[in-house]
């Protein structure tokens, strides 16, 4: 495996330089279609530098082992494409290397591959019974969040901000270590329409989640990105579900919040010379426990522009930070006592042909042994009601807790 790590305002361009340099030195053996060409795995933190957050009274751990930019080419990649699976092996060769011995070793590794199957979902009651501490419903936790929302609303009323996304992190401890593979299997079963991800930092810490939000994707010259903002719960009955959906589609507050995201993405794409296409009214993305206003945006890519260059312009969108973006990011660091790290940040892959896909790292958690830190956020705009925003965050926390075992 080869990798690059970086930080600072040029981290996306530095990452692109690394990928292009690697591409010059890659020798492909076999019939390489787009689906099984070497894929570079990518993760970027929300901010372009890591900063220390307040210590948790529950978890005496340092969670900052994720660099602001990381690009790596795994030694082994298994890719599913159109109901088929492709295994790609990436190797570093030297002139002195014994090719036959290397081939034998690789074949033995392939023979030992064991693929995990998804197991039945463990009920939330079992996880809750194993929790030593959980913070999301404590009065102090709620009071702190409501105070931050009210403070943000004052900035919005004073025209300092149009929108800000405030996140919360809760730390939990369980009596037995978390089962990462079981938790990931549960996420796949519970949220089949989401992108399930797992990223390790090599220090025993793993960032997992199930994101409903595609930030950007490119394949064979076609670009698509999603505007996802404005949320409502799902109903327990068909009528209740329809009522929640209709209220969301008719909500002036939620539609305005959503339009801010659409306008931002469209403007950034146009400044890059692209011609975005999208519907004038949003649709709905309905997940098992929550539904969002959703507008897919498409454009044709032209030669000379790379996915990472577009990513540098789009991250973070108002759906993850707020608007104006720079002011919102400054205020986020003021309000949030923790480093977001990979939360609400781009996670994905690219290949040498310019194809790739990135999702936003939401509905996510950091996990190490008996400990986990869960993240969730809510967009605050004029008309936001603090208690409703708190309830939205609790809903998102419960969606993740339901899967973790």
VOLUMNU-223857 format. One record per residue: x, y, z of N, C-alpha, C in turn; residue in three letters. Coordinates in pm, whole numbers, plus 50000, padded with zeros to 5 digits. Example, Ala and Ser with C-alpha at 12.3 -4.5 7.8 and 13.67 -1.06 7.14 Angstrom:
REM VOLUMNU-223857
513194943150780512304955050780513204967050780ALA/512854977550708513674989450714512905000350787SER/
//
This chain:
REM VOLUMNU-223857
500844988150000500005000050000500885012450000UNK/500525022249918501195035149920500175045749957UNK/500635056550023499685066450068500305080250076UNK/499425090250080499815104150096498965110150207UNK/499555118150292498805125950390499225140450379UNK/498275149350402498575163550393497585171650473UNK/497845184550479496955193650549497085207550490UNK/496215216350532496285230050485495335232750370UNK/495305245150325494355249450223494605242950087UNK/495805237550066496125231249937496015216049942UNK/495335210650041495345196050058494685188749941UNK/493695194649876493055187849763493975187749641UNK/494635198849614495545199349499496775190549524UNK/497255189949648498365181049681497975166449661UNK/496745163249699496255149649680496165146049532UNK/495725155549453495635153149309497015151049249UNK/497985158849292499365157049243499875143049277UNK/499555138149396499975124749436499355114149346UNK/498055115349321497375105449236497955105549095UNK/498165117349040498715118248904500125112548896UNK/500925114948999502275109449001502245094149006UNK/501335088749087501205074149095500755068248962UNK/499835075348895499325070148768500425068748664UNK/501395077448670502505076648574503335064048593UNK/503315058548714504185047148747503445033948758UNK/502135034048733501345021848744501415013848614UNK/501725001048626501704991848513500524982448533UNK/499614982448439498404974348451498604960948382UNK/498244950348453498344936848399496954930848399UNK/496464926848286495124921248277494204930448200UNK/492944926348187491934933848114491254943448210UNK/491644956248203491164965948301490004973948245UNK/488824971148296487664979648270487574989948381UNK/486664999548366486535010148466486205004648604UNK/485474993448607484994988448734486084982048818UNK/487184977848757488214971548839489614977148814UNK/489674989348765490954996248761491345000348903UNK/492625003148929493015006949066492245019149116UNK/491705017749234490935028549298491745034149415UNK/491895047249418492545053949531491465057349634UNK/491645052749756490705055749865491065069049927UNK/490065077249954490315091049998489465094450120UNK/490065101750210489305107450321489875121150355UNK/488985130450381489385144050419488615147850545UNK/489265154550637488565159150755487755171650720UNK/486825175250809485955186650781486755199450765UNK/487665201950859488545213550850489885209350789UNK/490625219050738491895215650674493045214350773UNK/492725215150902493715212451006492975206451125UNK/493675198751206493085193151327493305202851443UNK/492315203751529492455212451646491985204951768UNK/492565207751884492195200252004490815204152054UNK/490005194052085488705196452146488785194352296UNK/487695197152364487665195152508487685180252541UNK/488345176852651488425162852691487055157852736UNK/486775145252708485525139252750485675133652890UNK/484675135452977484755129453111484645114353107UNK/484185108952994483975094552983485115087452911UNK/485645093752807486625087252721487965094352729UNK/488945087752783490295093152791491085088552670UNK/490645093152553491265089152428491565101452344UNK/492575100152260492905110652165492355106252029UNK/491355113751978490705109751854491305116451731UNK/492455123251745492945131351633493875123751539UNK/493775110551532494665102751447494225101851302UNK/493405111351256492975111551117493505124351051UNK/494405123250954494985135150893493965142750810UNK/494165155950791493225163950712493035158950568UNK/494055152350514493925146250381494685133050382UNK/494035122650331494705109750320494235102850192UNK/495205099250108494945091849985495795079349990UNK/495195067749968496015055649968495495045749865UNK/496425037949815496105027349720496265014149793UNK/495165007249825495254994849902495954983849823UNK/496534974449897497174963149832496164953749767UNK/494924953649819493904944749767492564952049766UNK/491864951149653490584957949639489544948249583UNK/488414947649647487284939749599486164949349564UNK/485754949249438484784958949389483594951749330UNK/482404955949371481174950549313480694960049204UNK/480364954549089479884962548978478904954348897UNK/477644959048892476594952248816476504937348850UNK/476384934348979476174920849030477384911649007UNK/478524917548977479754909648966480794915549060UNK/481764907449098482824911549188484174910549117UNK/485014920649138486324921149077487384923149186UNK/488404915149182489504916149278490724921849207UNK/491234932849259492424939249203493524939249308UNK/494724935149268495894934949356496854945949312UNK/497244954349405498174965249377499494962649450UNK/500584962349376501884958649433502954968849399UNK/503924969949486505114977949458506244968249423UNK/506774969549302507834960649256509154967949249UNK/510214960749284511574965649265512274956549164UNK/513354961349100514054953149000514554939949056UNK/514824939449186515374927349247514304917349293UNK/513054920949278511994912749334511774899949253UNK/511544889149327511264876149265509774875849230UNK/509464876849101508074878049057507304865149083UNK/507944853649058507244841049078506894838849225UNK/507834841849315507574840349458506464849949503UNK/506484862149449505454871949483504084867249437UNK/504034861749315502774856849262502214845449348UNK/503104836549392502674825449478502114830549610UNK/502794840249668502344845949796500984852549780UNK/500794859749671499524866449648498394856449628UNK/498694845949553497664835849530497224829349660UNK/498184827049749497854821249880496974830649961UNK/497244843749951496424853450022494994853649967UNK/494874853049837493554853049775492764840749819UNK/493434829549828492764817149867492224817950009UNK/492834826150093492434827150233491324837350257UNK/490934844550152489914854750169488614848550222UNK/488074854650322486794850250377485864862250380UNK/484734860850318483794872050308482724870650416UNK/482514881750486481554881750596480144883550544UNK/479214876450601477814878050564477094885950673UNK/476084893550632475334901550727474514892650818UNK/474564895450947473804887751045472584895551088UNK/471734889051163470494895451207470804907751292UNK/469944917651281470124929951358469864927151506UNK/470784931551589470584930351734469724941951781UNK/468754939251864467784949451902468424960551983UNK/467874972751974468404983852052468424981152202UNK/467494973152251467424970452394468684963752445UNK/469274955052362470484947952404471644957652414UNK/471764966652316472834976452322472634985752441UNK/471424990652460471154999852570471474993552705UNK/471224980552718471504973752844472994973252872UNK/473824973652767475264972952784475924986552800UNK/475154997352784475735010652793476095014052938UNK/477325018652957477705023653089477265038153106UNK/477425046053001477045060053006476585064552869UNK/475565072452863475135078752737474655092752770UNK/475055102552692474795116452724473605122952654UNK/473055117452545472185125652461470945131152527UNK/470425124952632469195129752692469395136752826UNK/470625139052865470885145452993470465160152987UNK/469955165753096469525179753097470655189353060UNK/471885186653109472995195553080473325195452931UNK/473305183552871473575182152729472535189952648UNK/471265188452682470205195352610470315210552629UNK/470575214752752470665229052781471785235452700UNK/472925228752690474065234252616473715235952469UNK/473065225852409472725226652268471705237752243UNK/470675238552327469665248952309470265262852320UNK/471215264352410471905277252424472645280852296UNK/473335271052237474075273652113473135277151998UNK/472005270351990471045273351884470505287451901UNK/470155291352022469635304952045470695315452012UNK/471935312652047473015321952013473175323151862UNK/473105311851792473215311951646472055319551583UNK/470855318151638469695325251586469855340451602UNK/470545344751705470825359051721471745364051610UNK/472745355951574473625359651463472855360251331UNK/471935350851314471125350651192470205362851187UNK/469605366151300468745377951306469525390751279UNK/470815390851316471655402451291472315402451155UNK/471905392951070472425391950931473905388350923UNK/474445382951032475825377851025475855364750948UNK/474805356750961474695343750897473315342250835UNK/473255333850730471965329250679471625315650739UNK/472665307550759472485293950808473765289250873UNK/473625280650975474775273851033474335259751073UNK/475215250251050474945236351089475685233851220UNK/474925231151325475495228351455475445213351482UNK/476575207751514476665193351542476855191051690UNK/476515179051731476775174651868477475161151862UNK/478305158551961478975145651973478645139852109UNK/478305127152113478095120452240479085108852253UNK/479595107152372480545096352401479835085352479UNK/480045073152435479435061752504480485051252532UNK/480205043252633481085032252671480225019952695UNK/480675008552642479924996152659480784986152736UNK/480134976152794480854966652879481734957152799UNK/481384954652674482214946252587482574954252464UNK/483724951652401484144959552284483104959252172UNK/483004970152101482104970751987482534960751880UNK/481564954751817481784945351707481654953251577UNK/482784957151518482764965551400482054958751283UNK/482424946251257481824939351143480324937451164UNK/479914934451287478494933051316477754946251301UNK/478384957151346477764970351335477614974451189UNK/478644971751108478584975050966477504966650895UNK/477414953850934476384945250876474994950550911UNK/474824955151035473534960851076473214973450996UNK/474214981950975473994994150898473544990750755UNK/474144980550697473754976550561472314971650558UNK/471924964050659470574958650662469534969350695UNK/469874978150788468914988350831468764999550728UNK/469855003050659469855014650570470415010850433UNK/469685002350359470194997450231470355008250125UNK/469695019650142469795030450044470935040250076UNK/471665037550183472765046350222474105040050185UNK/475125048350185476485043450162477125040250297UNK/477395027650321478015023250446479535023750429UNK/480215029750527481665031450515482365027850645UNK/483645024750633484495021750748485915025950713UNK/486515034650795487855039850770488675038550897UNK/489785031350889490665029651005491865038950992UNK/492385043251106493595051651103494855043951136UNK/494755030651151495935022751182496365023451326UNK/495585030451409495905031951552494795026351639UNK/494025017151582492945010951658491645018651656UNK/491585029551580490375037751575489755036651436UNK/488425035751433487715034051307486525043551301UNK/486345049551186485225058651161484235051151074UNK/483015049051126482015041351053480735049551041UNK/479885045550947478615052350934477845047650812UNK/476665053550795475795050750679475275064150630UNK/475895069350527475565082750479474485082450372UNK/473445090650386472445091850280472825102150175UNK/473935109350198474225121150116475445119050027UNK/475195118449898476285118249800476715132549774UNK/477975135349798478485148749771478735150649622UNK/479395140849561479715142049419480105128349364UNK/479765125849238480155113449172480395116349025UNK/481345109148967481655110748825481925097148765UNK/481345094748650481595082348576481435085048427UNK/482515082148356482515083348210482015097048163UNK/482525107448226482215120948181480925126948232UNK/480175119548315478925124748370479115127548519UNK/478715139348562478845143648701477475144748764UNK/477365140248888476125142048963476455145549108UNK/475705154749163475855158549303474455160449360UNK/474335159449491473025160249556472965172149649UNK/471875179349643471545189149746470585182449842UNK/470985181249967470185174150066470115182850191UNK/468975188950215468785197350333467305199250357UNK/466935200050483465525200350523465085186350560UNK/464655184350683464385170850733463055170150806UNK/462505158050808461295155150885461315140350921UNK/460645136451029460605122251066459715114350972UNK/459795101250975458865092550906457675089850997UNK/456525087550939455335084851018455165070151050UNK/454445067351157454195053551196453095047051112UNK/452285055251045451255050150956451445056750820UNK/450745051250719450845056950584450365071350584UNK/449255074050653448735087650657449695097150729UNK/450215092750844451145101350918452405104050836UNK/452885093850765454075095450683453815105450571UNK/452645104250508452275113650402452165127850456UNK/451605129350575451455142650635452815148950664UNK/453745141050719455095146250745455765150550615UNK/455625142350511456235145550382455655158250323UNK/454325159550330453665171350275454045183950352UNK/454135182750484454555194250565455965198650529UNK/456845188850505458225191950469458285199050334UNK/457565193850235457575199750102456965213750100UNK/456065216550196455395229550201456015239150303UNK/457025234550375457635242750480458505253750419UNK/458135266150442458915277250389460325277150446UNK/460435274150574461755273750639462635262950578UNK/462105250650563462915239550511463235241350362UNK/462275246550286462525248650143463575259550121UNK/463535269950204464555280250192465925274750228UNK/465995266950336467255260750376467785251850263UNK/466895244550199467295235850089467785243849969UNK/467105254749938467455262749820468835269149836UNK/469205272449959470545277949983471615268049937UNK/471395255249964472355244849924472365243449772UNK/471185243149711471105241949565471825253649497UNK/471545265649541472155277549480473675277349493UNK/474155273149609475605272549631476265262849533UNK/475725250649524476325240449437476285244949291UNK/475145250149248475015254649109476005265749077UNK/476155275349168477085286349145478525281249136UNK/478925272249225480295267149222480565259349093UNK/479605251549048479795243948924479875253248804UNK/479055263548802479095273048690480415280648686UNK/480955283848801482235290848805483375282148753UNK/483175268948755484155259748698483915257548548UNK/482895263948494482605262648352481625251648318UNK/481025245348419480065234648396478655240348383UNK/477765232448325476385236648306475455227148381UNK/475175230048506474345220948588472895220548542UNK/472295208648554470885206548522470195201048647UNK/469015206548678468295202148798466855206848788UNK/465995200548868464585204348871464395216648961UNK/463375224448932463155236849007462585234349145UNK/461945222849165461375219549296462025206849349UNK/462285206249480462925194249535461975182449544UNK/462565170549545461805158449575462125154049716UNK/461845141449746462085136049880463035124249873UNK/463965123749967464735111749992464225105950122UNK/463555094550114462915088650231463705076650280UNK/464255077850400464995067150464464105060650569UNK/464625050750638463775043050729463265051250846UNK/464045061050892463625068551010463495083550988UNK/463895088450869463905102750844463755105150694UNK/463255116850656463145120350515463685134450494UNK/464275136550376464955149150347464445154850216UNK/464485168050203464335174450073465575171449990UNK/465365168049864466465162849782466365168249639UNK/467475173749592467575178149453468865172649392UNK/468785162749303469975158349231470345168549123UNK/471635171149110472155180949013473145173948921UNK/472965175148790473805168148694474525177948603UNK/475665173448550476425181548454477345172448375UNK/477715176948256478705169748175480085175048209UNK/481015165948235482395169848261483145171648130UNK/484095180548131484945182148014486385179048051UNK/487175175847952488575172247975489315183748042UNK/490185180048136491005190248201490535193948340UNK/489345189648379488885192348515488745179148589UNK/489315178548707489345166048784488345166648898UNK/487895154948939486905153949046487405160649174UNK/488685159249206489225165449327489195180649320UNK/489315186149200489225200649184487805205549213UNK/486825197749170485425201349199485155199549348UNK/485695189049406485505186349548486035197749633UNK/487175203249593487775214349667486865226549669UNK/486065228149562485155239549556483865237049635UNK/483425224549639482135221649701482205219549851UNK/483325214549901483385211450045483815223550125UNK/483095226350238481805220450275480655228350215UNK/479605221350176478415228150126477655234150244UNK/476695242850217475865248250326475095237350402UNK/474935225550341474255214550411475095209150525UNK/476425211150518477315205850621477895216750710UNK/477935229250662478555240150738477585251650762UNK/477075257250654476205268850665476525278750555UNK/475975290850569476185301150467476065314950532UNK/477005324150499478215322650420479165312250482UNK/479855304950396480605293350440481725296950538UNK/482515307050506483675310250590483245314750729UNK/482205322950735481715327650865481135316050944UNK/480395307350876479795295850944480875286751002UNK/481955284450927483015275850977483675281851102UNK/483855294851102484435301451220483525299751341UNK/482235301351322481295300051433481155285651479UNK/481295276051388481255261951427482355259051529UNK/483535263951505484635261851600484385269051732UNK/483605279551726483285286651849482305278651934UNK/481305272651868480245265851942480595251451979UNK/481255244351891481465230051912482745227551990UNK/482645219952097483785217552186484615205452144UNK/484365200152026485055188251977485505190751833UNK/486495183351789486935183951650486025174851568UNK/485485179851460484625171651375485395160151309UNK/486685161951285487485151851216486795147951084UNK/486435135251066485835130850940484325133050935UNK/483725137451044482285139851043481935150950945UNK/480925148550861480425158050762481475161750658UNK/482455153050639483565155550546483515145650430UNK/484275148250322484225139450204484975126250226UNK/484305115350192484885101950201484555094850070UNK/485565089050005485255082449879486445076849807UNK/486365076449674487415070449592487495077449458UNK/488645076149394488845080749257489725070549186UNK/489625070149055490545061748978491335070448881UNK/492205064248806493075071848717492375078148600UNK/491155073648568490405078948454489515090748491UNK/489585094948617488765106248660487415102448715UNK/487115089548723485875085148784486025084948936UNK/484925085649006484995085149151483675088549215UNK/483635087349345482425090649420482795094349563UNK/482165104949613482375109249751481025111149819UNK/480925106349942479755108950024480155118050139UNK/479175123350207479425131850325479355122950448UNK/480375123550532480495114550646479555117750761UNK/478245116950735477255119250840476655105950883UNK/475765106250985475245094151048476425085151084UNK/477345090451162478665084051175479135083751320UNK/480185075651343480745074151477482215070251468UNK/482985074751566484345069951587484295058751690UNK/484995047751662484935036151750486335031351783UNK/486555028251910487795021951955487485013252076UNK/487535000252057487334991052168485964992652233UNK/485964995952362484734997552439484075011352417UNK/484735020052343484315033952338483845037952198UNK/482965047852194482525053452067482125067952087UNK/482345075951986481865089751983480955091051862UNK/479685094451886478695095551781478485110251745UNK/478245112751615478055126351567476675127851501UNK/476095139651518474865143151446474745158251446UNK/474045163451345473935177951334472585182151280UNK/472325195351289471065200951239471355214751183UNK/470655218051073470825231151012469935241551079UNK/470555252651119469835263351189469665275151094UNK/468425279151071468115290750988467055299051060UNK/466735310651003465655318751061464375310451066UNK/463735310451181462525302451198462765289051263UNK/464035285251281464335272551349463865273251493UNK/463305262351541462875261251680463875252351754UNK/464575257651854465645250151921465255236251966UNK/464085234552026463695221352076463445211551961UNK/462945216451849462745207651734464085203451674UNK/465045212651672466365209251621467035198951713UNK/466835200351843467375190551937466745176851913UNK/465435176651889464745164051862465255157551734UNK/465565165751633466105160351507467445153551531UNK/468295159751612469585153751641469425140651717UNK/468485140251810468245127751884467795116651790UNK/466985120251692466515110451595467695104651517UNK/468615113251480469795108651405470705100151493UNK/470865103751619471655095451710471045081551725UNK/469745081051741469085068151761469235059151639UNK/469255065151520469425057151398470765050151399UNK/471785056651450473115050451455473215040651572UNK/472675044451687472725035551803472005022351775UNK/470985023251693470205011151661471055000451594UNK/472095004651522472904995251445474144990351520UNK/474594997651620475884994551681475754983351784UNK/476654973751775476644962351867478044959951919UNK/
//
